Amino acid sequence: MKAAFAYDKFIEMRRNRRFPLHVPVRFAHASHTGSLQNGEGSTRDISGFGIYVQSNALPSVGALIQLDVLLPNLEDLAPGMR
């Protein structure tokens, strides 16, 4: 990811549009010792190429992560929407 700073303002340089999405997530990953670790957090935004997750748990760099994004039931939020 590249970023440019101009006049103390952040300019987004990502190629894909990101959409705000604030929903809970759960994830699992192997620790540096090989034991399975679980974590929870929430999303900040999402794109076709990734999800920004906020969490107090910090997997190791390069760790493989299984991520479950807990989306709400749209029928409960907007009747008639499909």
C-alpha positions as CSV (number, residue, x, y, z in Angstrom):
1,M,0.0,0.0,0.0
2,K,1.4,3.4,-0.9
3,A,0.3,6.7,0.6
4,A,1.1,10.2,-0.2
5,F,1.1,13.1,2.3
6,A,0.3,16.6,1.0
7,Y,-0.2,19.6,3.3
8,D,-0.6,17.3,6.4
9,K,-3.6,15.5,4.8
10,F,-3.7,11.8,4.0
11,I,-4.4,10.9,0.4
12,E,-5.7,7.4,-0.2
13,M,-3.7,5.6,-2.9
14,R,-5.4,2.2,-2.9
15,R,-6.6,1.0,-6.3
16,N,-9.9,-0.6,-5.0
17,R,-12.7,1.3,-3.3
18,R,-13.2,0.5,0.3
19,F,-16.7,0.4,1.9
20,P,-17.3,1.2,5.6
21,L,-18.6,-1.9,7.3
22,H,-18.7,-2.3,11.1
23,V,-19.5,-5.9,12.0
24,P,-18.0,-8.5,14.5
25,V,-15.4,-11.0,13.4
26,R,-13.9,-14.1,14.9
27,F,-10.6,-15.6,13.8
28,A,-8.2,-18.4,14.5
29,H,-4.5,-18.7,13.8
30,A,-1.5,-20.8,14.9
31,S,0.8,-19.1,17.4
32,H,4.6,-19.1,16.9
33,T,4.7,-22.3,19.0
34,G,2.1,-24.0,16.8
35,S,-0.9,-23.8,19.3
36,L,-4.2,-22.7,18.0
37,Q,-5.2,-19.2,19.1
38,N,-8.6,-17.5,18.8
39,G,-9.4,-13.9,18.6
40,E,-12.3,-11.5,18.1
41,G,-12.6,-8.0,16.7
42,S,-14.6,-5.9,14.3
43,T,-14.3,-4.7,10.8
44,R,-13.7,-1.1,9.9
45,D,-14.0,-1.4,6.1
46,I,-14.0,-3.9,3.3
47,S,-13.0,-4.1,-0.4
48,G,-12.8,-6.8,-3.1
49,F,-9.3,-7.5,-2.0
50,G,-9.3,-7.3,1.8
51,I,-10.9,-6.5,5.1
52,Y,-9.6,-4.0,7.7
53,V,-10.0,-5.8,11.1
54,Q,-9.5,-4.1,14.4
55,S,-8.7,-6.4,17.4
56,N,-6.6,-6.5,20.5
57,A,-5.3,-9.9,19.4
58,L,-2.2,-9.8,17.2
59,P,-1.4,-12.8,15.1
60,S,2.2,-13.3,14.1
61,V,3.4,-11.8,10.8
62,G,2.8,-14.3,8.0
63,A,0.4,-16.4,10.1
64,L,-2.4,-18.1,8.2
65,I,-5.8,-16.9,9.6
66,Q,-9.3,-18.3,9.3
67,L,-11.7,-15.3,9.5
68,D,-15.4,-15.5,10.1
69,V,-17.3,-12.2,9.4
70,L,-20.6,-12.2,11.2
71,L,-23.0,-10.4,8.9
72,P,-26.5,-9.4,10.1
73,N,-29.6,-10.9,8.6
74,L,-30.7,-8.4,6.0
75,E,-34.3,-9.5,6.2
76,D,-34.3,-8.2,9.8
77,L,-32.8,-4.8,8.8
78,A,-34.8,-4.0,5.6
79,P,-37.9,-6.1,4.8
80,G,-38.2,-6.8,1.1
81,M,-34.5,-6.4,0.4
82,R,-32.7,-9.3,-1.3
